[in-house]
Amino acid sequence: MAIKIKILFFGLVAIFACGYLIEYAVEEINKKIDWEEVLVEEKGEDLDQGILVERVIDGDTIKLFDGNIVRYIGINAMEMNSKDNEKLEMAKKATERNKELVEGKKVVLEKDVSEFDKYGRLLRYVYINDQMVNEILLEEGLVQVSTYPPDVKYKELFLEIQRKAIEEKVGLWGLK
């Protein structure tokens, strides 16, 4: 019986020691990680916060300084490798406008449902100065609505903005 009590006692001591070591390790890791850079800011939080954009990849994709690639939810820009000259020109305009809006600046990111797309890019709505970049690019006719469930939070809003751009023949909607 005494042996069983000793085994039980040392077992409990070992469990508590492991728990303490794990807690200590987590604290040390948290001290070394700058969570401000790791965490993605959600819309509605302090808009003075944000994450820095390293560069614009194209009209609907950016690279953050933390290394993450962000694909804008709900929109699609023309591709930079298009063979059609008008589409290529619109792709360049969308990319340039995206650069003007966000490159080298802090943006706030809003998640819908999905974390990543099939290419490993973060899927987000992107805000600069409390304005959604996705909306701005749609209003200017530089991109078109392209939604994929379950990420459809602003689908109706985006379709309405696009309808207006089409009516006014703005950007790509003014092409032949």
N, C-alpha and C positions, 0 to 999 in steps of 0.2 A: 504494500500500500504506500509506504514511504517513497518508494522509487517512482510510482505513478504520480504522486504529488510533486516530486522534484521535476519529473519530465514535463508535467503540466505547467509548473512555475516557470521553467526555463523556456518552454514554448511561448508562453504569454510574454515574457521579457523579450524574446526574439521578435514577436509580432509587433510589440510597441516600438522596439528599436528600428525595425524596418519602416514603420509608419513615420517615425520621426525623421529618418534619413530621406524618405521620399518627400516629405514636407519641406525639409531643408533644401533639397535639390530643386524643387519647384520654385522656392523663393529666390535661389541663386540665379536660376534661368530667367525669372521675371525681372531681376535687377539688370541683366545684361541685354534684354530685348527692349527696344524703344517701341512700345505698343502704339504710340501715336502714329508711327509710320506703317505698322503692320495692319492695324484695324482699318477697315473701310468705313469712312464716315457715312452715316445714314442721313437722308434728307430730314429736315426738321430739327436737327441738332444745330449747334452753333455754327453758322455759315462762315465764321472767321476761320474755322478749322477747315481741314481739307487735305488733299493729297496732291503732290506736285506732279505735273505732267512733264515727262522727259522730252517726248516728241510725238508728233502726229504721224501716224502711219499712212492713213488715207482719210477719206471723207467721213468714215464712220468707225474708225479704230484709232486708239491712242496707246502709247506705252507710258506707264508711270515710272517714277524714279525708284520705286520698290521692286521693279522688274516685271510687274504684272502687265499684261496686255488687256485692254478693255474694249469690248465690242459694244457699241451703242445699241440698246434694245429698241426694236420697233421701226427702225429705218434701214435703208440700204442705199449706199452711194454707188455710182457707176464705177466700174473697175478701171484701174490705172493701165491695165494691159489691153484695153479694148481696141479692136481693129477699126471700129467706127469713129471717125474723127470728131463728130459732134458729141458722142458719148465720152470719148477721151477728154475732150475739152471740159465737159461737165464734171468729170472725175477730178480734173486738175483744179477747177474752181471750188469744188466741195472740199478738197484737201487744203487749198489755200485758206479758205474761210475757216475751216476747222483750226488751222494753225493760228490765225488771227484771234480766234476766240479762246483757245486753251493752252497752246504750247508755252511751256515755261511758267505756267500759272497754276495756282492751287484750285482744284475742282472738288466738288462734293459729289459723291456717288450714291445713287439710290438703287437698291436691289428690288427686283420684282419677285419671281418665284425661284427661278433657276440661278444657281451660283455660276456655272460655267457653260460654255457651248461645247460642241463635240471636238473643238480644236484646243480646248483648255483655256480659252480667253474668258475673263470675267464678263458677265452680262450685266450692264448697268445703264440707268438713265444718268446723264452727266449734267451737272449744274455749274455755272460760273456766275458769280454775283447774283445769286438767287434766280437765275434764268436757266431753263432747261435747254441745253445745247441741241438736243434732239429736235425740239420744237423750232428753234431758230433756223436750223438747216432746212427743215420742212417748209417753213414760212417763206424762205428765200428760194424755194424750188430747186435746191441743190441735191436733195435726196428724195426718195419715195418711201411710202409706208411699206413695211415688210414685217409682219408679226408672225410669231410662232408660239402657239400655246405651249406651256401655260403662261408665258410672259406677255400678257395682253392688258395690263393695267390701264394704259393710256391709248388703247387701240381706237376708241371712238373719237377721242380728242385729236389724235394724229390724222385720222381719216377726214375730219372736219377741216383741219388746217390744210391738208392736201387738196381737198375740194376747192377751197378758196384760192390756193396757188394755181390750180388748173384753170379756174374761171378767169383769173387775172393774167394767165399765160406767163407766169413768173418762172425764171430759170429754165430747167429742162422742159417744162410745160409750154414754153414758147418756141421750142424746136419744131421742125416740120412734123 
